[in-house]
Amino acid sequence: MAVSEDRLLLLIDGDPEQAGHLTAIVSRDRWRTVVVRDSETAIAMLGTHQGMRLGAILLDCAVPGDHAIELIGELKRRRPGLPIVMLAQTASPLLAVAAIRAGVADYLVKPVAAQRLLQALHAATSAGPSDTLLADAVKPLPGFEALIGTAPAFRAALANAASAAAGTAPLLIEGEPGTGKAALVRALHAASPRALKPLRIITVAGIPANQIESVVFGHEQDAFPGAFERLIGALLLGDGGTVMIDGIDQMPMAVQAKLAAFIDSGEARPIGARHAERPDVRLILCSTLALADLVTAGRCDAGLYARIAVHRVHLPPLRERGGDIPALSAYFLEQIAKKPGLIALDISDAALEVLAKHDWPDNVRQLQAVLFRAAVYCDDGELTPADFASLADTAASTDDPRETEASSIALFAPDGNLRPLEAIEADVIRLAIGHYRGRMSEVARRLGIGRSTLYRKLSELGIETAA
């Protein structure tokens, strides 16, 4: 298939080895790459015939060093419509803020996973702002305090996870991309007896299929062609701690079966090794798809699923947690305000209404990124609907977030019987706390009870008001 002219990428990178690696990654998505090693050549390239056909720029900020922001500004001055994705050595919020203000479409931290890079380029060259990204600019905090929400399904997921924190059995976490699976794993690890030991996170989507077994289990030198040195796998590196495998639904079936055998025996045998090791790890497996359906379709090892589904947590999507958006927004803005170069911001009720009407296909991660981008450009002390114009344009005016909130209260238990009145009452109170953003006087007034009665019920029902 011929490569279209808008798939030409200018890569500004002074490291030939890294440039070759990045070129190989972007070629998977039919990008042709032009590599330059310095700022002057990059600027000159824009004025050439080839430069006029560029579809995007990928900039390693190590090339211009301290002058990276100036280079971005010059590139945007010469070609305002050309998207720029920046690679940085560290997740520096100050640099991220400056780069976004200078005009970059996304900010990535090296080493970058292949899927993350391709996602960034796709979003940067698509119509509309890439508000679903910027995840590297706002790192989540560990601990359950970073998991905000009062929706019953979300609170049930947290309760299940918290009860499993002290255990050692494998845990399965399912949920759409961006629902907070990695944040929940960090919270579980921080609350577990293994908190002082390592947390190893493997993202299957960013690893070639023929290398996944080596990354998980390791391999010996000369175990296969190209194995020039010994590689210690994540299971051994995580000895004493927690190993998270994100994307178990994308793992090859043979590796799934080997993982099931590890759960049974506790023995991890690196490829080519004569003897197996017995690392002490807590295994947490995450999937964006329902593994039960994949087992039925023959795309997931039934033995592995049987071993990990005993302890299962499902994180609901944000569109089913409309009442949590005010509390989540307040929390994220509080964290964003702590970043260098940003200020404390309020958010108007009208702006919250815009957020509540959005569908959030990338869930909580997207909400965080949208707020971060809005905060970068806001100097007025309060976010208004104008700061979320791209969301307001796509929001359906007929959608009522209150309907989503109300429908999230379950009246019936899984066995078909009505739930206890106390459980339903607790859900209503949690919903009210989230809807009125923790204003307890307003919560009491809307529920038709006094503040003292409300606080007594909070105590009796074991409800926390922090969310």
Secondary structure as UniProt FT lines:
FT   HELIX           5..7
FT   STRAND          8..12
FT   HELIX           16..27
FT   TURN            28..30
FT   STRAND          32..36
FT   HELIX           39..46
FT   TURN            49..50
FT   HELIX           51..53
FT   STRAND          54..60
FT   TURN            61..64
FT   HELIX           65..67
FT   HELIX           68..78
FT   TURN            80..81
FT   STRAND          84..88
FT   HELIX           93..102
FT   STRAND          106..109
FT   HELIX           114..124
FT   TURN            131..132
FT   HELIX           135..137
FT   HELIX           144..146
FT   HELIX           152..164
FT   TURN            165..166
FT   STRAND          171..174
FT   TURN            177..178
FT   HELIX           181..191
FT   TURN            193..196
FT   STRAND          199..203
FT   HELIX           204..206
FT   HELIX           209..211
FT   HELIX           212..217
FT   STRAND          218..219
FT   TURN            221..222
FT   TURN            225..226
FT   STRAND          231..232
FT   HELIX           234..237
FT   TURN            238..240
FT   STRAND          242..246
FT   HELIX           248..250
FT   HELIX           253..265
FT   STRAND          282..287
FT   HELIX           291..296
FT   TURN            297..298
FT   HELIX           302..308
FT   TURN            309..310
FT   STRAND          312..314
FT   HELIX           318..320
FT   HELIX           322..324
FT   HELIX           325..336
FT   TURN            337..338
FT   TURN            340..341
FT   STRAND          346..347
FT   HELIX           349..357
FT   TURN            361..362
FT   HELIX           363..377
FT   STRAND          382..383
FT   HELIX           385..388
FT   HELIX           389..394
FT   TURN            397..398
FT   HELIX           401..407
FT   TURN            414..415
FT   HELIX           421..435
FT   TURN            436..438
FT   HELIX           440..447
FT   HELIX           451..461
//
